[in-house]
């Protein structure tokens, strides 16, 4: 089992920055990738950025060049730096961890953190 706790959301003006954190606990040694998703009101949850155990990263086209995902293994924490925020970035941001255990893949979600960008 893996538990995820996000923090760092808030209200920011357009053009501003935030840093989100996701702290993992439990069976963290078997985590193979961690992602950030977001869900805006009335929209589907979408992948924003991801990082795997080899530190390979991927980003949604809409956030490339503005958002950066990173991790601190010693702290079992993943970060998402959000720069040049736009009103369309307003959403609940969720952390997701993919765990590989005994040949099966498991997924875990955090509770989400609200990011609101005012124009």
Phi, psi and omega per residue, in radians:
X1 nan 2.542 3.106
X2 -2.258 2.352 3.045
X3 -1.952 2.420 -3.102
X4 -2.187 2.340 3.100
X5 -2.260 2.074 3.111
X6 -1.645 2.707 3.050
X7 -2.715 2.915 3.030
X8 1.849 -0.091 3.118
X9 -1.244 3.004 3.120
X10 2.886 -2.917 3.134
X11 -1.804 2.264 -3.119
X12 -2.500 2.636 3.093
X13 -1.365 2.708 3.088
X14 -0.977 2.392 -3.081
X15 1.596 -0.165 -3.121
X16 -1.468 -3.023 -3.069
X17 -2.345 2.698 3.007
X18 -2.528 2.740 2.987
X19 -2.196 2.132 3.087
X20 -1.671 2.544 3.086
X21 -2.173 2.573 3.068
X22 -2.336 1.969 -3.129
X23 -1.746 2.184 -3.140
X24 -1.788 2.502 3.061
X25 -2.469 2.891 -3.085
X26 1.727 -2.352 -3.096
X27 -1.460 1.115 -3.015
X28 -1.314 -0.361 -3.091
X29 -1.161 -0.345 -3.118
X30 -1.738 0.165 3.077
X31 -1.316 2.265 -3.116
X32 -1.869 -0.318 3.131
X33 -2.811 2.650 3.037
X34 -2.362 2.439 -3.061
X35 -2.264 2.784 2.927
X36 -1.996 2.277 3.032
X37 -2.040 2.899 3.021
X38 -2.518 2.691 3.115
X39 -2.455 2.046 3.086
X40 -1.596 2.751 -3.132
X41 -0.976 2.255 3.106
X42 1.340 0.100 -3.122
X43 -2.104 2.846 3.115
X44 -1.353 2.681 3.054
X45 -1.187 2.353 -3.102
X46 -2.254 2.615 3.094
X47 -1.292 2.274 3.112
X48 -1.760 -0.870 -3.102
X49 -2.790 2.710 3.122
X50 -2.546 2.716 3.088
X51 -2.489 2.396 -3.133
X52 -1.911 -3.069 -3.049
X53 -1.174 -0.278 3.070
X54 -1.660 0.138 -3.119
X55 1.178 0.350 2.987
X56 -1.332 2.405 -3.099
X57 -2.110 2.725 3.024
X58 -2.527 2.655 -3.056
X59 -2.392 2.609 2.947
X60 -1.175 2.558 -3.124
X61 -0.997 -0.590 -3.060
X62 -1.204 -0.269 -3.097
X63 -2.079 -0.051 -3.131
X64 -1.022 2.338 -3.133
X65 1.492 -0.188 3.139
X66 -2.029 -0.620 -3.110
X67 -1.903 2.584 3.099
X68 -2.368 2.228 3.076
X69 -1.764 2.452 3.113
X70 -2.643 2.998 3.128
X71 -2.559 2.729 3.062
X72 -2.151 1.696 -3.038
X73 -1.036 -0.691 -3.102
X74 -1.047 -0.455 -3.127
X75 -1.818 0.034 -3.076
X76 0.852 0.791 -3.069
X77 -2.234 2.433 3.043
X78 -2.030 2.461 -3.112
X79 -2.050 2.658 2.965
X80 -2.292 1.937 3.097
X81 -1.541 2.136 -3.110
X82 -1.936 1.975 3.122
X83 -2.033 2.829 3.112
X84 0.844 0.866 -3.047
X85 -1.142 2.534 3.127
X86 -2.100 2.819 -3.132
X87 -1.045 -0.548 3.140
X88 -1.273 -0.092 3.050
X89 -1.477 -0.108 3.119
X90 -1.085 2.178 -3.084
X91 -3.102 2.985 2.900
X92 -1.570 2.230 -3.116
X93 -1.774 2.257 -3.096
X94 -2.044 2.456 3.018
X95 -1.639 2.483 3.130
X96 -2.341 2.368 3.103
X97 -2.117 2.322 3.063
X98 -1.794 2.188 -3.088
X99 -2.039 2.365 3.065
X100 -1.910 2.029 -3.050
X101 -2.459 2.128 3.117
X102 0.924 0.700 3.068
X103 1.428 -0.026 3.128
X104 -2.003 2.648 -3.117
X105 -1.825 2.314 3.138
X106 -2.175 2.616 3.126
X107 -2.180 2.500 -3.118
X108 -2.319 2.493 -3.136
X109 -2.036 2.561 2.949
X110 -1.477 -3.121 -3.051
X111 -1.497 -0.230 3.107
X112 1.663 2.652 3.066
X113 -2.397 2.361 -3.035
X114 -1.440 2.296 2.996
X115 -2.071 2.139 3.126
X116 -2.151 2.153 -3.124
X117 -1.943 2.093 3.140
X118 -1.664 2.451 -3.104
X119 -1.661 nan nan
